[in-house]
């Protein structure tokens, strides 16, 4: 990884900019971060050593560009073409450009851009739902070869499923905010975007917790040096097909707590066995119904990314289907929200057995309740 800052300084644009790390750092040394100026590294991609070889080589990895400003900042309009010329010349390097100004992209590209350059990734930020709904449609409509999204600092819950479903976004990164005045980041927001990425087969990175991190309703103050390592330790970054979710540690709720919570849910508590389902369950017996539950779980839930996840379990037609909805065992998202079983992993035999047991407990309770009427 290499950082190339052709200019320094930026102008705050949206809520994510409020506690900008560039402003914080510059203020600490008495510098005005709103002043935009070229840097001594402006021509870094073309700099050579004494042997006439480029100092930047592909072995050093991706070139993260303009990290102390914005590549599409209007104050840099006079310098950008030179940067495009260097990027064009260095086809052996891959340039990664993060921007809050994706709406300026079309007026800032070179004449030979066409449908995009293969050695450039454009990453649009979106810190909240409003910014996602404004910036991501623009990102998707532009002629770009490689698109990514970063939600950092993440300031609220973001639903980007319809944008991810386009198949055009290659990676999503989420993270909290650092600094003394950091705003909180709730782990639930991270989990929801991750689930959306899993459903669409898109790599996801949980980059950092931020300084104020909320998990299970508790607020944690996390030291700066631990924010990235704690996120990595969680195992919540995801790469399709790589078994990354297997490292996530979790604990399923005890049965009493689970069922108490389900009874409080207006949606879950409305499910009951129909007369037809009850008669079917009694006719077939517990062993047969359990075997059906095992098959449904194996076929519809156990895959890392089940087909039509969220819609794979019918609302009726079998006592097991009804029980799955009643117990939140109907899809991988519900399994994570209610049972803590992470999405994005192949369910083990033990996990599948747990789900079957929960389903059968609910069915048996329903049958016994009817018997005692």
KEKE-230221 format. One record per residue (C-alpha): residue in three letters; y, x, z. Coordinates in Angstrom, 2 decimals, always signed. Each point is the difference from the previous one (the first is absolute). Layout:
// residues N
atom residu: ALA, Y: Y, X: X, Z: Z
...
END
This chain:
// residues 373
atom residu: UNK, Y: +0.00, X: +0.00, Z: +0.00
atom residu: UNK, Y: +3.48, X: +1.24, Z: -0.96
atom residu: UNK, Y: +3.40, X: -1.56, Z: +0.69
atom residu: UNK, Y: +2.71, X: +0.24, Z: -2.66
atom residu: UNK, Y: +3.45, X: -1.19, Z: +1.03
atom residu: UNK, Y: +2.32, X: +0.42, Z: -3.00
atom residu: UNK, Y: +2.82, X: -1.63, Z: +1.97
atom residu: UNK, Y: +0.61, X: -0.95, Z: +3.60
atom residu: UNK, Y: +1.73, X: -2.97, Z: +1.60
atom residu: UNK, Y: -0.33, X: -3.72, Z: -0.51
atom residu: UNK, Y: +1.69, X: -3.38, Z: +0.51
atom residu: UNK, Y: -1.63, X: -2.57, Z: +2.26
atom residu: UNK, Y: -1.22, X: -3.03, Z: -1.92
atom residu: UNK, Y: -2.28, X: -2.34, Z: +2.00
atom residu: UNK, Y: -1.38, X: -0.58, Z: +3.53
atom residu: UNK, Y: -2.50, X: +2.85, Z: -0.37
atom residu: UNK, Y: +2.93, X: +2.42, Z: -0.25
atom residu: UNK, Y: +1.51, X: -0.87, Z: +3.39
atom residu: UNK, Y: -1.61, X: +2.92, Z: +1.87
atom residu: UNK, Y: -0.42, X: +2.33, Z: -2.99
atom residu: UNK, Y: -1.58, X: +3.32, Z: +1.00
atom residu: UNK, Y: +2.33, X: +1.90, Z: -2.39
atom residu: UNK, Y: +3.05, X: -1.46, Z: +1.71
atom residu: UNK, Y: -1.46, X: +0.78, Z: +3.43
atom residu: UNK, Y: -0.78, X: +3.58, Z: -0.92
atom residu: UNK, Y: +3.33, X: +0.64, Z: -1.71
atom residu: UNK, Y: +1.93, X: -1.51, Z: +2.89
atom residu: UNK, Y: -1.77, X: +2.38, Z: +2.39
atom residu: UNK, Y: +1.54, X: +2.96, Z: -1.86
atom residu: UNK, Y: +3.40, X: -1.58, Z: -0.58
atom residu: UNK, Y: -0.61, X: -0.90, Z: -3.63
atom residu: UNK, Y: +0.94, X: -3.21, Z: -1.83
atom residu: UNK, Y: -3.16, X: -1.29, Z: -1.70
atom residu: UNK, Y: +1.99, X: -2.42, Z: -2.16
atom residu: UNK, Y: +1.44, X: +2.92, Z: -1.96
atom residu: UNK, Y: -2.21, X: +0.55, Z: -3.06
atom residu: UNK, Y: -0.20, X: +3.52, Z: -1.41
atom residu: UNK, Y: -2.32, X: +2.13, Z: -2.15
atom residu: UNK, Y: -2.16, X: +2.44, Z: +1.93
atom residu: UNK, Y: -0.99, X: +3.59, Z: -0.59
atom residu: UNK, Y: -3.44, X: -1.29, Z: -0.96
atom residu: UNK, Y: +1.32, X: -2.15, Z: -2.84
atom residu: UNK, Y: -1.92, X: +2.00, Z: -2.61
atom residu: UNK, Y: -3.06, X: +0.68, Z: +2.20
atom residu: UNK, Y: -2.57, X: -1.16, Z: -2.61
atom residu: UNK, Y: +1.27, X: +2.67, Z: -2.40
atom residu: UNK, Y: +0.41, X: +2.89, Z: +2.43
atom residu: UNK, Y: -2.18, X: +3.02, Z: -0.71
atom residu: UNK, Y: -1.21, X: +3.02, Z: +1.94
atom residu: UNK, Y: +0.49, X: +3.62, Z: -1.01
atom residu: UNK, Y: -2.99, X: -0.18, Z: -2.30
atom residu: UNK, Y: +1.58, X: -2.89, Z: -1.89
atom residu: UNK, Y: -2.41, X: -2.58, Z: +1.34
atom residu: UNK, Y: +1.08, X: -3.37, Z: +1.31
atom residu: UNK, Y: +0.30, X: -0.05, Z: +3.78
atom residu: UNK, Y: -1.25, X: -3.58, Z: +0.13
atom residu: UNK, Y: -3.60, X: -0.24, Z: -1.13
atom residu: UNK, Y: -2.45, X: -2.92, Z: -0.27
atom residu: UNK, Y: -2.03, X: +1.59, Z: +2.83
atom residu: UNK, Y: +2.77, X: -0.96, Z: +2.43
atom residu: UNK, Y: -0.61, X: -3.68, Z: -0.65
atom residu: UNK, Y: +2.33, X: -2.91, Z: -0.60
atom residu: UNK, Y: +3.73, X: +0.68, Z: -0.20
atom residu: UNK, Y: +1.75, X: -2.50, Z: +2.28
atom residu: UNK, Y: +3.40, X: -0.40, Z: -1.58
atom residu: UNK, Y: +3.37, X: -0.81, Z: +1.53
atom residu: UNK, Y: -1.22, X: -0.57, Z: +3.53
atom residu: UNK, Y: +3.46, X: +0.38, Z: +1.60
atom residu: UNK, Y: +1.69, X: -2.39, Z: -2.40
atom residu: UNK, Y: -1.00, X: -2.52, Z: -2.68
atom residu: UNK, Y: -0.82, X: +1.10, Z: -3.53
atom residu: UNK, Y: +1.74, X: -3.10, Z: -1.42
atom residu: UNK, Y: +3.12, X: +0.22, Z: +2.16
atom residu: UNK, Y: +3.08, X: -0.77, Z: -2.12
atom residu: UNK, Y: +1.83, X: +3.04, Z: +1.43
atom residu: UNK, Y: -2.60, X: +2.19, Z: -1.73
atom residu: UNK, Y: +0.27, X: -1.55, Z: -3.46
atom residu: UNK, Y: +1.60, X: +3.14, Z: -1.39
atom residu: UNK, Y: -2.88, X: +2.27, Z: +1.10
atom residu: UNK, Y: -3.09, X: -2.12, Z: -0.59
atom residu: UNK, Y: -0.50, X: +0.78, Z: -3.68
atom residu: UNK, Y: -0.41, X: +3.69, Z: +0.78
atom residu: UNK, Y: -2.71, X: -0.93, Z: +2.49
atom residu: UNK, Y: -1.80, X: -2.13, Z: -2.58
atom residu: UNK, Y: +0.15, X: +2.96, Z: -2.38
atom residu: UNK, Y: -1.70, X: +2.21, Z: +2.60
atom residu: UNK, Y: -2.62, X: -2.66, Z: +0.74
atom residu: UNK, Y: -0.70, X: -0.35, Z: -3.71
atom residu: UNK, Y: -0.39, X: +3.76, Z: -0.39
atom residu: UNK, Y: -2.31, X: +0.34, Z: +3.01
atom residu: UNK, Y: -2.79, X: -2.32, Z: -1.17
atom residu: UNK, Y: -2.40, X: +2.09, Z: +2.10
atom residu: UNK, Y: +1.62, X: -1.34, Z: +3.20
atom residu: UNK, Y: -0.11, X: -3.53, Z: +1.38
atom residu: UNK, Y: +3.30, X: -1.32, Z: +1.32
atom residu: UNK, Y: +0.05, X: -2.73, Z: +2.68
atom residu: UNK, Y: +3.27, X: -1.93, Z: +0.25
atom residu: UNK, Y: +0.65, X: -2.45, Z: +2.87
atom residu: UNK, Y: +2.91, X: -2.40, Z: -0.47
atom residu: UNK, Y: +1.78, X: -2.95, Z: +1.56
atom residu: UNK, Y: +1.87, X: -0.44, Z: -3.26
atom residu: UNK, Y: -2.74, X: -1.11, Z: -2.36
atom residu: UNK, Y: +2.53, X: -2.46, Z: -1.44
atom residu: UNK, Y: +1.91, X: +2.99, Z: -1.49
atom residu: UNK, Y: -3.08, X: +1.54, Z: -1.58
atom residu: UNK, Y: +0.37, X: -1.48, Z: -3.49
atom residu: UNK, Y: +3.53, X: +1.36, Z: -0.41
atom residu: UNK, Y: -0.93, X: +3.45, Z: +1.31
atom residu: UNK, Y: -2.96, X: +1.05, Z: -2.18
atom residu: UNK, Y: +0.07, X: +2.43, Z: -2.95
atom residu: UNK, Y: -0.04, X: -1.29, Z: -3.57
atom residu: UNK, Y: -3.56, X: +1.23, Z: -0.60
atom residu: UNK, Y: -1.48, X: -1.65, Z: +3.10
atom residu: UNK, Y: -1.70, X: -2.77, Z: -2.05
atom residu: UNK, Y: -2.82, X: -1.44, Z: +2.17
atom residu: UNK, Y: +0.34, X: +2.72, Z: +2.62
atom residu: UNK, Y: -1.01, X: +3.62, Z: +0.54
atom residu: UNK, Y: -3.44, X: +0.75, Z: +1.35
atom residu: UNK, Y: +1.28, X: +2.74, Z: +2.32
atom residu: UNK, Y: +2.34, X: -2.34, Z: +1.92
atom residu: UNK, Y: -0.80, X: -2.51, Z: +2.75
atom residu: UNK, Y: +2.71, X: -2.46, Z: +0.97
atom residu: UNK, Y: -0.29, X: -1.35, Z: +3.55
atom residu: UNK, Y: +2.13, X: -2.96, Z: +1.04
atom residu: UNK, Y: +0.73, X: -0.57, Z: +3.67
atom residu: UNK, Y: +0.03, X: -3.45, Z: +1.61
atom residu: UNK, Y: +0.56, X: -0.21, Z: +3.72
atom residu: UNK, Y: -0.19, X: -3.77, Z: +0.33
atom residu: UNK, Y: -0.96, X: -3.11, Z: -1.95
atom residu: UNK, Y: +3.44, X: -0.47, Z: -1.54
atom residu: UNK, Y: +0.01, X: +3.51, Z: -1.42
atom residu: UNK, Y: -3.61, X: -0.37, Z: -1.20
atom residu: UNK, Y: +0.79, X: -3.21, Z: -1.85
atom residu: UNK, Y: +3.06, X: +1.58, Z: -1.63
atom residu: UNK, Y: -1.25, X: +3.49, Z: -0.85
atom residu: UNK, Y: -3.69, X: -0.40, Z: -0.81
atom residu: UNK, Y: +0.41, X: -2.41, Z: -2.94
atom residu: UNK, Y: +2.43, X: +2.52, Z: -1.49
atom residu: UNK, Y: -2.46, X: +2.85, Z: +0.60
atom residu: UNK, Y: -2.76, X: -1.93, Z: -1.76
atom residu: UNK, Y: +2.14, X: -0.90, Z: -3.02
atom residu: UNK, Y: +1.19, X: +3.54, Z: -0.70
atom residu: UNK, Y: -1.66, X: +2.46, Z: -2.43
atom residu: UNK, Y: -1.63, X: +2.28, Z: +2.57
atom residu: UNK, Y: -3.39, X: +1.74, Z: -0.21
atom residu: UNK, Y: -0.55, X: +0.46, Z: +3.74
atom residu: UNK, Y: +1.38, X: -2.39, Z: +2.63
atom residu: UNK, Y: -0.28, X: +0.14, Z: +3.79
atom residu: UNK, Y: +1.56, X: -1.92, Z: +2.88
atom residu: UNK, Y: +1.07, X: +1.25, Z: +3.40
atom residu: UNK, Y: +0.92, X: -2.26, Z: +2.94
atom residu: UNK, Y: +1.71, X: +2.44, Z: +2.32
atom residu: UNK, Y: +1.60, X: -0.72, Z: +2.30
atom residu: UNK, Y: -1.94, X: -3.25, Z: +0.09
atom residu: UNK, Y: +2.30, X: -2.54, Z: +1.64
atom residu: UNK, Y: -2.05, X: -3.17, Z: -0.25
atom residu: UNK, Y: -3.06, X: -1.67, Z: -1.43
atom residu: UNK, Y: -0.25, X: +0.42, Z: -3.76
atom residu: UNK, Y: -2.21, X: -1.95, Z: -2.36
atom residu: UNK, Y: -0.34, X: +1.80, Z: -3.31
atom residu: UNK, Y: -3.34, X: -1.41, Z: -1.14
atom residu: UNK, Y: +1.36, X: -1.50, Z: -3.23
atom residu: UNK, Y: +1.52, X: +3.35, Z: -0.97
atom residu: UNK, Y: -3.15, X: +1.95, Z: +0.82
atom residu: UNK, Y: -2.06, X: -2.46, Z: -2.04
atom residu: UNK, Y: +1.80, X: +1.24, Z: -3.12
atom residu: UNK, Y: -2.18, X: +3.13, Z: +0.09
atom residu: UNK, Y: +3.06, X: +2.15, Z: -0.76
atom residu: UNK, Y: +0.61, X: +1.40, Z: +3.49
atom residu: UNK, Y: -2.10, X: +3.09, Z: +0.69
atom residu: UNK, Y: +0.62, X: +0.60, Z: +3.70
atom residu: UNK, Y: +1.75, X: -1.57, Z: +3.00
atom residu: UNK, Y: +1.30, X: +1.84, Z: +3.06
atom residu: UNK, Y: +1.22, X: -1.58, Z: +3.25
atom residu: UNK, Y: +1.56, X: +1.50, Z: +3.10
atom residu: UNK, Y: +2.33, X: -0.57, Z: +2.90
atom residu: UNK, Y: +3.43, X: +1.41, Z: +0.73
atom residu: UNK, Y: +0.70, X: +3.20, Z: +1.92
atom residu: UNK, Y: +3.07, X: +1.03, Z: +1.94
atom residu: UNK, Y: +1.75, X: -1.01, Z: +3.22
atom residu: UNK, Y: +1.13, X: -3.37, Z: -1.35
atom residu: UNK, Y: -3.25, X: -0.83, Z: -1.76
atom residu: UNK, Y: -0.80, X: -3.64, Z: -0.60
atom residu: UNK, Y: -3.50, X: -1.17, Z: +0.93
atom residu: UNK, Y: -2.96, X: -0.05, Z: -2.36
atom residu: UNK, Y: -2.77, X: -2.50, Z: +0.73
atom residu: UNK, Y: -3.55, X: +1.09, Z: -0.82
atom residu: UNK, Y: -0.70, X: -3.51, Z: -1.29
atom residu: UNK, Y: +2.43, X: +0.64, Z: -2.87
atom residu: UNK, Y: -1.88, X: +3.18, Z: -0.90
atom residu: UNK, Y: -3.35, X: -1.78, Z: +0.14
atom residu: UNK, Y: +1.12, X: -2.85, Z: -2.25
atom residu: UNK, Y: +1.25, X: +2.27, Z: -2.79
atom residu: UNK, Y: -3.17, X: +2.05, Z: +0.33
atom residu: UNK, Y: -2.14, X: -3.12, Z: -0.38
atom residu: UNK, Y: +1.95, X: -0.91, Z: -3.12
atom residu: UNK, Y: -0.65, X: +3.49, Z: -1.39
atom residu: UNK, Y: -3.71, X: -0.22, Z: +0.82
atom residu: UNK, Y: -0.32, X: -3.35, Z: -1.78
atom residu: UNK, Y: +1.62, X: +1.50, Z: -3.08
atom residu: UNK, Y: -1.82, X: +3.34, Z: +0.12
atom residu: UNK, Y: +3.18, X: +2.04, Z: +0.50
atom residu: UNK, Y: +0.19, X: +3.16, Z: +2.14
atom residu: UNK, Y: +2.05, X: -0.42, Z: +3.17
atom residu: UNK, Y: +1.53, X: +2.53, Z: +2.38
atom residu: UNK, Y: +1.07, X: -0.71, Z: +3.56
atom residu: UNK, Y: +2.46, X: +2.88, Z: +0.20
atom residu: UNK, Y: +1.50, X: -0.20, Z: +3.46
atom residu: UNK, Y: +0.31, X: -2.32, Z: +2.98
atom residu: UNK, Y: +3.71, X: +0.49, Z: +0.50
atom residu: UNK, Y: +1.61, X: +0.55, Z: +3.38
atom residu: UNK, Y: -0.39, X: -3.62, Z: +1.17
atom residu: UNK, Y: -3.44, X: -1.36, Z: -0.82
atom residu: UNK, Y: -1.36, X: -3.44, Z: +0.90
atom residu: UNK, Y: -3.74, X: -0.53, Z: +0.23
atom residu: UNK, Y: -1.72, X: -3.04, Z: +1.47
atom residu: UNK, Y: +3.33, X: -1.13, Z: +1.44
atom residu: UNK, Y: +0.64, X: +3.24, Z: +1.87
atom residu: UNK, Y: +2.94, X: +2.27, Z: -0.81
atom residu: UNK, Y: -0.70, X: +3.74, Z: -0.17
atom residu: UNK, Y: +2.61, X: +2.77, Z: -0.08
atom residu: UNK, Y: -1.51, X: +2.79, Z: -2.07
atom residu: UNK, Y: +1.27, X: +3.56, Z: -0.11
atom residu: UNK, Y: +1.13, X: +1.21, Z: -3.42
atom residu: UNK, Y: -2.66, X: +2.70, Z: -0.22
atom residu: UNK, Y: -2.76, X: -2.59, Z: +0.52
atom residu: UNK, Y: +1.16, X: -2.76, Z: -2.36
atom residu: UNK, Y: -1.79, X: +1.29, Z: -3.10
atom residu: UNK, Y: -3.09, X: +1.28, Z: +1.81
atom residu: UNK, Y: -0.49, X: -3.32, Z: +1.82
atom residu: UNK, Y: +0.20, X: -1.89, Z: -3.28
atom residu: UNK, Y: -2.54, X: +2.34, Z: -1.55
atom residu: UNK, Y: -2.27, X: -0.24, Z: +3.03
atom residu: UNK, Y: -0.07, X: -3.80, Z: -0.30
atom residu: UNK, Y: -2.02, X: +0.29, Z: -3.21
atom residu: UNK, Y: +2.01, X: -2.80, Z: -1.62
atom residu: UNK, Y: +0.79, X: +1.90, Z: -3.17
atom residu: UNK, Y: -2.26, X: -1.26, Z: -2.77
atom residu: UNK, Y: -1.50, X: +1.41, Z: -3.18
atom residu: UNK, Y: -2.25, X: -2.40, Z: -1.93
atom residu: UNK, Y: -3.65, X: +0.98, Z: -0.05
atom residu: UNK, Y: +0.38, X: +2.98, Z: +2.33
atom residu: UNK, Y: -1.17, X: -1.54, Z: +3.29
atom residu: UNK, Y: +3.30, X: +0.83, Z: +1.68
atom residu: UNK, Y: -0.05, X: -3.17, Z: +2.14
atom residu: UNK, Y: -3.24, X: +1.09, Z: +1.67
atom residu: UNK, Y: +2.07, X: +2.25, Z: +2.27
atom residu: UNK, Y: +1.99, X: -2.90, Z: +1.50
atom residu: UNK, Y: -0.86, X: -0.64, Z: +3.62
atom residu: UNK, Y: +0.03, X: -3.59, Z: +1.16
atom residu: UNK, Y: -1.51, X: -2.34, Z: +2.54
atom residu: UNK, Y: -1.09, X: -3.56, Z: -0.72
atom residu: UNK, Y: +1.26, X: -2.61, Z: +2.49
atom residu: UNK, Y: -2.37, X: -1.32, Z: +2.61
atom residu: UNK, Y: -1.42, X: -3.39, Z: -0.97
atom residu: UNK, Y: +1.80, X: -1.96, Z: +2.71
atom residu: UNK, Y: +3.42, X: +1.38, Z: -0.93
atom residu: UNK, Y: -0.67, X: -0.52, Z: -3.70
atom residu: UNK, Y: -1.02, X: -3.64, Z: +0.31
atom residu: UNK, Y: +2.88, X: -0.74, Z: +2.38
atom residu: UNK, Y: +2.40, X: +1.33, Z: -2.63
atom residu: UNK, Y: -1.67, X: -1.97, Z: -2.79
atom residu: UNK, Y: +0.37, X: -3.21, Z: +2.00
atom residu: UNK, Y: +3.76, X: +0.63, Z: +0.26
atom residu: UNK, Y: +0.33, X: +0.34, Z: -3.78
atom residu: UNK, Y: +0.99, X: -3.27, Z: -1.69
atom residu: UNK, Y: -1.76, X: +1.12, Z: -3.18
atom residu: UNK, Y: -3.24, X: +1.35, Z: +1.50
atom residu: UNK, Y: -0.43, X: -2.75, Z: +2.57
atom residu: UNK, Y: +0.05, X: -2.76, Z: -2.59
atom residu: UNK, Y: -3.39, X: +0.98, Z: -1.40
atom residu: UNK, Y: -3.02, X: -2.05, Z: +1.06
atom residu: UNK, Y: -3.49, X: -0.38, Z: -1.37
atom residu: UNK, Y: -0.22, X: -3.08, Z: -2.19
atom residu: UNK, Y: -2.84, X: -2.45, Z: +0.53
atom residu: UNK, Y: -1.61, X: +1.38, Z: -3.14
atom residu: UNK, Y: +0.29, X: +3.62, Z: +1.16
atom residu: UNK, Y: -1.28, X: -0.90, Z: +3.45
atom residu: UNK, Y: -3.02, X: -1.77, Z: -1.44
atom residu: UNK, Y: -0.68, X: +2.93, Z: -2.32
atom residu: UNK, Y: +0.19, X: +2.52, Z: +2.84
atom residu: UNK, Y: -2.34, X: -2.04, Z: +2.18
atom residu: UNK, Y: -2.45, X: -0.51, Z: -2.85
atom residu: UNK, Y: -0.17, X: +3.66, Z: -1.00
atom residu: UNK, Y: +0.08, X: +1.47, Z: +3.49
atom residu: UNK, Y: +1.91, X: +2.94, Z: +1.45
atom residu: UNK, Y: -2.12, X: +2.72, Z: -1.62
atom residu: UNK, Y: +0.58, X: -1.30, Z: -3.53
atom residu: UNK, Y: +3.73, X: -0.56, Z: +0.57
atom residu: UNK, Y: +0.27, X: +3.53, Z: +1.41
atom residu: UNK, Y: -1.73, X: +1.38, Z: -3.10
atom residu: UNK, Y: +2.54, X: -1.85, Z: -2.16
atom residu: UNK, Y: +2.84, X: +1.45, Z: +2.06
atom residu: UNK, Y: -1.38, X: +3.51, Z: -0.43
atom residu: UNK, Y: -0.18, X: -0.49, Z: -3.77
atom residu: UNK, Y: +3.51, X: -1.42, Z: -0.28
atom residu: UNK, Y: +1.47, X: +2.83, Z: +2.06
atom residu: UNK, Y: -1.87, X: +2.65, Z: -2.00
atom residu: UNK, Y: +0.90, X: -1.48, Z: -3.37
atom residu: UNK, Y: +3.56, X: -1.18, Z: +0.61
atom residu: UNK, Y: +1.47, X: +2.18, Z: +2.77
atom residu: UNK, Y: -1.77, X: +3.34, Z: +0.28
atom residu: UNK, Y: +1.54, X: +1.86, Z: -2.95
atom residu: UNK, Y: +2.94, X: +2.34, Z: +0.47
atom residu: UNK, Y: +2.13, X: -2.31, Z: -2.13
atom residu: UNK, Y: -1.84, X: -3.30, Z: -0.50
atom residu: UNK, Y: +0.61, X: -1.92, Z: -3.21
atom residu: UNK, Y: +2.64, X: -2.73, Z: +0.44
atom residu: UNK, Y: +0.54, X: +1.00, Z: +3.61
atom residu: UNK, Y: +1.68, X: -2.85, Z: +1.81
atom residu: UNK, Y: -1.59, X: -2.57, Z: -2.28
atom residu: UNK, Y: -3.66, X: +0.96, Z: +0.13
atom residu: UNK, Y: -1.03, X: -2.47, Z: +2.70
atom residu: UNK, Y: +0.05, X: -3.73, Z: -0.89
atom residu: UNK, Y: +1.64, X: -2.29, Z: +2.51
atom residu: UNK, Y: -3.07, X: -2.24, Z: +0.13
atom residu: UNK, Y: -3.50, X: -0.50, Z: -1.40
atom residu: UNK, Y: -2.04, X: +1.87, Z: +2.60
atom residu: UNK, Y: +0.17, X: +0.21, Z: +3.81
atom residu: UNK, Y: +0.43, X: +3.77, Z: -0.26
atom residu: UNK, Y: +3.06, X: -0.37, Z: -2.24
atom residu: UNK, Y: +1.63, X: -2.33, Z: +2.50
atom residu: UNK, Y: -0.88, X: +2.37, Z: +2.84
atom residu: UNK, Y: +1.44, X: +2.97, Z: -1.85
atom residu: UNK, Y: +3.38, X: -1.68, Z: -0.29
atom residu: UNK, Y: -0.13, X: -1.24, Z: +3.57
atom residu: UNK, Y: -0.72, X: +3.52, Z: +1.29
atom residu: UNK, Y: +2.24, X: +1.94, Z: -2.44
atom residu: UNK, Y: -3.01, X: +1.66, Z: -1.63
atom residu: UNK, Y: +0.86, X: -1.37, Z: -3.44
atom residu: UNK, Y: +1.65, X: +3.07, Z: -1.58
atom residu: UNK, Y: +0.79, X: +3.62, Z: +0.75
atom residu: UNK, Y: +3.63, X: -0.68, Z: +0.91
atom residu: UNK, Y: -1.03, X: -2.54, Z: +2.63
atom residu: UNK, Y: -2.68, X: +2.35, Z: +1.29
atom residu: UNK, Y: +2.64, X: +2.64, Z: +0.59
atom residu: UNK, Y: +2.58, X: -2.35, Z: +1.53
atom residu: UNK, Y: -2.41, X: -1.77, Z: +2.37
atom residu: UNK, Y: -2.88, X: +2.43, Z: +0.50
atom residu: UNK, Y: +1.71, X: +3.40, Z: -0.57
atom residu: UNK, Y: -2.59, X: +0.96, Z: -2.65
atom residu: UNK, Y: +2.09, X: +2.02, Z: -2.50
atom residu: UNK, Y: +0.23, X: -1.05, Z: -3.60
atom residu: UNK, Y: -0.77, X: +2.64, Z: -2.60
atom residu: UNK, Y: -3.39, X: +1.02, Z: +1.38
atom residu: UNK, Y: -3.58, X: -0.95, Z: -0.82
atom residu: UNK, Y: -1.29, X: -2.08, Z: +2.90
atom residu: UNK, Y: -2.82, X: +1.67, Z: +1.90
atom residu: UNK, Y: -3.16, X: -1.87, Z: +0.99
atom residu: UNK, Y: +1.37, X: -0.16, Z: +3.54
atom residu: UNK, Y: +3.27, X: -1.54, Z: -1.15
atom residu: UNK, Y: -1.80, X: -2.53, Z: -2.16
atom residu: UNK, Y: -2.25, X: -0.95, Z: +2.92
atom residu: UNK, Y: +3.06, X: -0.46, Z: +2.22
atom residu: UNK, Y: +1.53, X: -2.43, Z: -2.53
atom residu: UNK, Y: -3.25, X: -1.95, Z: -0.31
atom residu: UNK, Y: -0.25, X: -0.27, Z: +3.79
atom residu: UNK, Y: +3.56, X: -1.34, Z: +0.25
atom residu: UNK, Y: -0.67, X: -2.56, Z: -2.72
atom residu: UNK, Y: -3.25, X: -1.13, Z: +1.60
atom residu: UNK, Y: +1.60, X: -0.26, Z: +3.44
atom residu: UNK, Y: +2.57, X: -2.41, Z: -1.41
atom residu: UNK, Y: -2.63, X: -2.07, Z: -1.83
atom residu: UNK, Y: -2.20, X: -0.20, Z: +3.11
atom residu: UNK, Y: +2.97, X: -1.04, Z: +2.12
atom residu: UNK, Y: +0.82, X: -2.74, Z: -2.49
atom residu: UNK, Y: -3.57, X: -1.30, Z: -0.02
atom residu: UNK, Y: -0.25, X: +0.05, Z: +3.80
atom residu: UNK, Y: +3.32, X: -1.82, Z: +0.34
atom residu: UNK, Y: -1.30, X: -2.75, Z: -2.26
atom residu: UNK, Y: -3.23, X: -0.23, Z: +2.01
atom residu: UNK, Y: +1.92, X: -0.53, Z: +3.26
atom residu: UNK, Y: +2.24, X: -2.77, Z: -1.35
END
